[in-house]
Amino acid sequence: MARKVSRRYLLIAGVVAGGSAIAACSASPAGAPAPGLPATTEDRSLTPTETPGPTPRPVDDERKPFDTRSWRTDFSKRSIPLHEIQSGGPPKDGIPAIDGPKFVTASAAATWLRDNEPVAVVEAGRVARAYPLQILIWHEIVNDTIGELPVTVTFCPLCNTAIAFDRRVDALVLDFGTTGNLRHSDLVMYDRQTETWWQQATGEAIIGELTGKRLTMLPALVSSFGDFRKTFDGEVLSRETGFNRAYGSNPYVGYDSPSNQSPFLFSGKPDGRLRAMERVVAVSLDGVDVAYPFGELASRRVVHDTVGRTPIVIFFRPGTASALDQSQISESRDVGSTGVFLTTLAGRRLGFRADGDEFVDAETGSRWTLFGRAVGGPLTGQRLTPVVHGTHFWFAWAAFQPGTRVHTAR
C-alpha cells in the first residue's frame, strides 16, 4: 500500500502542464498530514490545556536531513530532533495553501457537493462555514477570517485530521503554508511571518523563533454537507481557489482501508491496542487523553464519559463519506461523524440517548442535533458547549500522545 501511495503521490505532486502548480498533500500517496488535539481549560470550547513548552536546543549541532536553502528559519531553536523530519515530496508551498478564500451559499455548493461528502464546520459568533474536504485534500491549509476571528483550517489526509486554529500568537497574526515535510506522517506547516515550523497535530511550534508556542485549537466538527446545510444558514468554501485541481476526486484511493497497516512515511511502530487506521475521536481535558474508537461509537451512537474532572458526551451519526476511500469522494463508504460536548447546561447535567437522526436528553425530553443544538422540547434553542476534539487515525494520535487511554464499552 505504501508503494502504491507514493507512486500516486508523485503523480499528483508533479508540476501539471499548463501552469497548474503542484497538486496534492504534503506527504504521500496522495495525502498529507493529520491533526492532534490539545486540551481545553475553563473555556473548553476554545482553549487548549496549557502545558509547559519544551526547552529549545541552544546549539545548532545536528545535521539537517532536508534542504534549508529556501528557508530563513532559525534551526538552532527547536524542541525536537531534526532527524524526525521527513520530506513528503513537494517543496516549500508545493501544496499551496488557500489565502483570501471565497465562499458560496449552501444552495450554490449543492450543484457540485453531494450531501454525504465530508466538510469541516467552524463557527465563530453567528457565522458558520463549511470547508469541504474535497478541496482541503488538495491544499491542506486555508487562511481565513470569520467575523473578526483570524483562523486557519487544516486537513492532513495522511492522518485524517481536520483541525482549526486561532491564528493569533501573542501580538502576531500569522498565516500559514506547507513546508513539504512531515513528522510522524503528520503535516508540518510554517508561518510566513517568522518561518517557524509548526506541528499540525498538536498546534505546537517545533522549529524556529516561536518554538514552544502553541496555537489555540477551535472546535471543528467534520460532518456531512447535508447535515451542515440542514442545520445552518451558512457559507461553503468555493471551488474558485485560483488553482486547477480535480476537486471531488481523492488522490489517496484506498489509503484508509482497515487492512492497511503501513501508514505512509511513518517510521514508528504503531500502537497495537487498535488497528493503525482505526478512526478515533481524541479528547484531551484536564491533562488526560482519551481515544474513542469509531467502531464502538457506531454501535452505541451515544457515549458518556468523564475525562479528568469533566463529564462529556459523544454523539455519533452515520451518513458521512470517507475522504480517503474511493476515487470519487461521494462514492466512498460511510464512516459517520461525531460531535463532542459538555453534558452540563445551565448548571444541570444531562444524559442522552440516540433516537433516529437525533439525540434526546432524559431530563427534559428535548431533541438535539449532531451539532449540539436543541431543536425540539423545552430546551429548544439551547446549545451544548462543544469540546475541542479530533478525528484521527489511531497510529497518528498515539504517536503524539502515547499515554492515551483507549475507551472501551462497559
C-alpha positions in Angstrom: 0.0 0.0 0.0 2.8 2.4 0.9 4.5 1.9 -2.5 1.1 2.4 -4.3 0.5 5.6 -2.3 4.0 7.0 -3.0 3.6 6.4 -6.8 0.3 8.1 -6.8 1.6 11.0 -4.8 4.5 11.6 -7.2 1.9 11.8 -10.0 -0.2 14.5 -8.3 2.8 16.3 -6.8 4.4 16.9 -10.1 4.0 20.2 -11.9 0.9 20.0 -14.1 1.3 21.0 -17.7 -0.4 24.3 -18.5 0.8 26.0 -15.3 -1.4 24.4 -12.7 1.1 24.0 -9.9 1.8 21.1 -7.6 -1.4 19.4 -6.5 -1.7 17.1 -3.6 -0.9 16.9 0.0 2.1 17.4 1.9 3.3 13.9 2.1 2.1 10.8 0.5 0.2 8.6 -1.7 -2.0 11.3 -2.2 -2.0 12.6 1.1 -0.6 14.6 3.7 -0.8 15.3 7.4 -3.0 14.8 10.3 -4.1 16.5 13.4 -3.9 16.0 17.1 -5.7 17.9 19.7 -4.6 19.9 22.6 -6.7 20.1 25.7 -9.0 22.8 26.9 -9.2 24.8 30.0 -12.1 26.6 31.6 -13.4 27.9 28.3 -13.4 24.3 26.9 -14.9 25.4 23.7 -11.7 27.3 22.7 -8.7 26.9 24.8 -6.2 24.0 24.8 -4.8 22.8 28.1 -1.7 24.7 28.9 1.4 22.6 29.2 5.0 23.7 29.6 6.6 24.0 26.2 9.8 22.0 25.5 13.1 23.7 26.0 14.6 24.8 22.7 18.1 23.4 22.0 20.6 26.3 22.2 23.1 25.0 19.7 22.5 24.0 16.1 24.7 20.9 16.3 22.6 18.5 14.5 22.8 17.7 10.8 19.7 18.7 8.9 18.1 15.9 6.8 16.5 18.4 4.5 17.4 21.3 2.2 17.5 24.6 4.1 18.4 27.0 1.3 14.9 28.4 0.8 14.3 29.0 4.5 15.1 31.9 6.8 14.0 29.7 9.8 16.3 29.7 12.9 17.0 26.0 13.0 19.1 26.4 16.2 15.9 26.8 18.1 13.9 23.6 18.2 12.1 21.2 20.6 12.5 18.0 18.5 15.4 16.1 16.9 15.7 17.2 13.3 16.0 13.6 12.2 12.3 13.2 12.9 11.5 15.5 10.0 10.9 13.7 6.7 10.4 15.1 3.2 6.9 14.4 1.9 8.0 15.1 -1.7 6.7 18.6 -2.6 8.9 21.6 -1.8 8.0 24.6 0.3 4.5 25.6 -0.7 4.4 22.9 -3.3 1.0 22.1 -1.8 -0.5 25.6 -2.0 -2.5 27.0 0.9 -5.6 29.0 0.1 -5.4 32.7 1.0 -8.3 35.1 0.6 -10.8 32.2 0.3 -14.1 32.8 -1.4 -17.4 31.4 -0.2 -20.8 30.5 -1.7 -24.2 29.7 -0.3 -25.0 26.1 0.5 -27.6 26.0 -2.3 -24.9 27.0 -4.8 -22.5 24.5 -3.4 -25.1 21.7 -3.8 -24.5 21.8 -7.5 -21.1 20.2 -7.0 -21.1 18.9 -3.4 -23.1 15.8 -2.5 -25.0 15.6 0.8 -22.8 12.7 2.0 -19.5 14.4 1.4 -17.4 15.4 4.5 -17.0 19.1 5.4 -15.1 20.7 8.3 -17.5 23.0 10.1 -16.2 26.0 12.0 -18.5 28.5 13.9 -17.5 32.0 15.1 -20.2 34.1 16.6 -23.2 33.8 14.4 -21.2 32.7 11.3 -20.9 29.1 10.3 -18.6 28.0 7.5 -18.1 24.6 5.8 -14.7 23.7 4.3 -15.2 20.7 2.0 -12.6 18.0 2.4 -12.7 17.6 -1.4 -10.9 21.0 -1.5 -8.8 20.7 1.6 -7.4 17.4 0.5 -5.5 19.3 -2.3 -4.5 22.3 -0.2 -4.3 21.2 3.4 -4.5 24.8 4.7 -7.0 27.7 4.4 -6.1 31.0 5.9 -9.4 32.8 6.7 -11.1 35.4 8.9 -14.6 34.6 10.3 -16.1 37.8 11.5 -13.2 39.3 13.4 -11.5 36.0 14.2 -8.4 35.1 12.2 -8.5 31.3 11.7 -6.5 28.6 9.9 -8.4 25.5 8.9 -6.2 22.5 8.2 -6.6 18.9 7.0 -3.9 16.2 7.0 -5.0 13.4 4.7 -2.3 11.0 5.9 -3.6 11.3 9.5 -7.2 12.1 8.6 -7.3 15.1 10.9 -9.1 18.3 10.3 -8.1 21.0 12.8 -8.9 24.7 13.1 -6.7 27.2 14.8 -6.8 30.8 16.0 -4.1 32.4 14.0 -3.1 34.9 16.8 0.0 34.3 18.8 0.9 37.0 21.3 0.8 40.2 19.3 1.2 38.5 15.9 -1.5 37.4 13.4 0.1 34.6 11.5 -0.8 32.9 8.2 0.4 29.5 7.2 1.8 27.5 4.4 3.1 23.9 3.9 6.7 23.1 4.4 6.5 19.9 2.2 7.7 18.0 5.3 6.2 15.5 7.7 6.8 14.3 11.2 5.2 11.0 12.3 3.4 11.2 8.9 1.7 14.5 10.0 1.8 17.8 8.2 4.4 20.2 9.3 3.3 23.8 8.4 5.1 27.1 8.8 4.1 30.7 9.4 5.0 33.2 6.9 5.8 35.9 9.4 8.7 34.2 11.2 9.0 30.9 9.2 8.7 29.0 12.4 7.7 25.3 11.7 4.5 24.1 13.4 3.1 20.6 14.0 -0.4 20.4 12.7 -1.5 17.5 15.0 -0.6 19.5 18.2 -0.6 23.1 17.1 2.9 23.4 18.6 5.8 25.4 17.2 8.7 22.9 16.9 11.5 24.7 15.0 12.3 28.3 14.7 11.8 31.6 16.5 8.5 30.8 18.1 9.5 27.3 19.3 7.4 26.3 22.4 4.4 28.5 21.5 1.1 26.7 20.9 -1.8 27.7 18.7 -5.3 27.7 20.2 -7.4 25.0 18.7 -11.0 25.8 17.8 -13.9 23.4 17.7 -14.1 22.0 14.1 -16.7 19.3 13.6 -16.4 17.1 10.5 -20.0 16.3 9.3 -21.8 15.6 6.1 -22.6 18.5 3.9 -26.3 17.5 4.1 -26.2 17.8 7.9 -24.5 21.2 7.6 -27.0 22.7 5.3 -30.0 21.4 7.3 -28.6 23.0 10.4 -27.0 26.3 9.3 -27.7 29.2 7.1 -24.0 29.0 6.4 -21.3 29.6 3.8 -19.3 27.0 1.9 -15.7 27.3 0.7 -15.8 27.9 -3.0 -14.0 25.9 -5.7 -12.8 29.2 -7.1 -9.4 28.9 -5.3 -7.2 30.2 -8.1 -5.8 26.7 -8.7 -6.7 24.0 -11.1 -7.4 20.8 -9.1 -9.6 17.7 -9.6 -11.9 18.8 -6.7 -14.2 15.9 -5.8 -11.6 13.3 -6.5 -9.5 11.5 -3.9 -5.8 11.1 -4.7 -5.4 8.7 -1.8 -7.6 5.9 -3.1 -7.9 3.1 -0.5 -5.5 4.7 1.9 -7.8 4.3 4.9 -8.5 0.6 4.3 -8.8 -1.1 7.7 -6.3 -3.7 6.5 -3.6 -1.0 5.8 -1.0 -1.4 8.5 1.6 0.7 6.7 0.9 4.5 7.1 2.8 6.5 4.5 6.1 7.9 5.7 5.5 6.7 9.3 8.7 5.2 10.7 7.5 4.4 14.2 5.8 1.3 15.4 2.0 1.7 15.5 0.4 1.2 19.0 -1.1 -2.3 18.8 -4.0 -1.6 21.0 -6.0 -0.7 17.9 -5.6 -1.1 14.2 -3.3 1.6 12.7 -6.0 3.1 10.5 -8.9 2.9 13.0 -10.6 6.2 13.3 -10.7 7.5 16.8 -12.3 10.6 18.5 -9.4 12.0 20.5 -10.2 14.2 23.5 -7.7 15.9 25.9 -9.0 17.5 29.0 -7.5 18.2 32.5 -4.2 16.7 31.4 -5.9 13.4 30.4 -6.0 12.0 26.8 -8.7 9.5 25.7 -9.4 7.9 22.4 -12.8 6.6 21.4 -12.8 4.0 18.5 -15.3 4.7 15.8 -16.3 1.0 15.9 -17.7 1.4 19.4 -19.2 4.8 18.7 -21.1 3.5 15.6 -22.6 0.6 17.6 -23.6 2.7 20.6 -24.4 6.1 18.9 -24.0 7.9 22.3 -21.1 7.5 24.7 -20.9 9.3 28.1 -17.6 9.6 29.9 -15.6 11.7 32.3 -12.2 12.9 31.1 -10.2 14.2 34.1 -12.8 16.0 36.0 -15.0 16.8 33.0 -18.2 14.9 32.1 -18.6 14.8 28.3 -20.9 13.1 25.8 -20.0 12.0 22.3 -22.7 11.8 19.6 -22.2 9.6 16.5 -24.3 9.9 13.4 -23.9 7.8 10.2 -24.1 9.4 6.8 -20.7 11.0 6.2 -18.4 9.5 3.5 -14.7 8.9 3.9 -12.5 11.3 2.0 -9.8 8.6 1.5 -11.7 5.6 0.2 -12.9 5.6 -3.5 -11.6 7.8 -6.3 -14.7 9.9 -6.1 -15.3 11.0 -2.5 -19.1 11.0 -2.9 -18.9 7.3 -3.8 -16.8 6.4 -0.7 -18.0 4.2 2.2 -19.9 5.7 5.1 -17.7 6.3 8.1 -20.0 8.6 10.1 -19.4 11.8 12.0 -19.1 12.8 15.6 -19.8 15.7 18.0 -18.3 16.1 21.5 -19.9 18.3 24.2 -20.0 19.1 27.9 -23.0 17.4 29.5 -23.7 20.3 31.8 -26.1 23.0 30.7 -27.0 26.0 32.9 -25.9 24.0 36.0 -27.9 20.9 35.1 -26.2 17.7 34.0 -27.9 15.9 31.1 -27.9 12.3 29.9 -28.6 11.4 26.3 -29.7 8.6 24.1 -29.9 8.3 20.3 -33.3 8.5 18.6 -33.4 8.2 14.8 -31.2 11.0 13.4 -31.3 13.0 16.6 -30.5 12.7 20.3 -32.8 13.0 23.3 -31.9 14.1 26.8 -33.6 12.1 29.7 -34.2 15.1 31.9 -36.4 17.2 29.6 -37.1 15.0 26.6 -35.6 17.8 24.3 -34.2 16.7 20.9 -30.7 17.6 19.9 -28.7 17.5 16.6 -25.2 16.3 16.0 -24.1 19.9 16.4 -25.4 20.0 20.0 -28.4 22.2 19.2 -31.8 21.6 20.8 -34.4 21.6 18.0 -37.4 20.3 19.9 -38.8 20.2 23.5 -38.4 22.5 26.5 -34.8 23.4 25.7 -35.4 24.3 22.0 -32.8 27.0 21.0 -30.3 26.0 23.7 -26.8 24.8 22.7 -24.4 22.4 24.4 -20.8 23.6 24.8 -18.5 22.0 22.2 -15.3 20.3 23.3 -12.3 20.5 21.1 -11.6 17.1 19.6 -10.1 15.5 16.6 -10.9 12.5 14.4 -7.6 10.9 13.8 -6.2 7.6 12.5 -5.1 5.8 15.7 -1.5 5.4 14.6 -1.2 9.2 14.3 -2.8 10.2 17.6 -0.9 7.5 19.5 2.4 8.8 18.1 1.9 12.2 19.7 0.0 11.1 22.8 1.3 7.6 23.6 -0.2 7.7 27.1 -3.7 7.9 25.8 -6.4 5.8 27.4 -8.5 3.8 24.9 -12.1 3.8 25.9 -13.9 0.5 25.8 -17.6 -0.2 26.3 -18.6 -1.0 29.8 
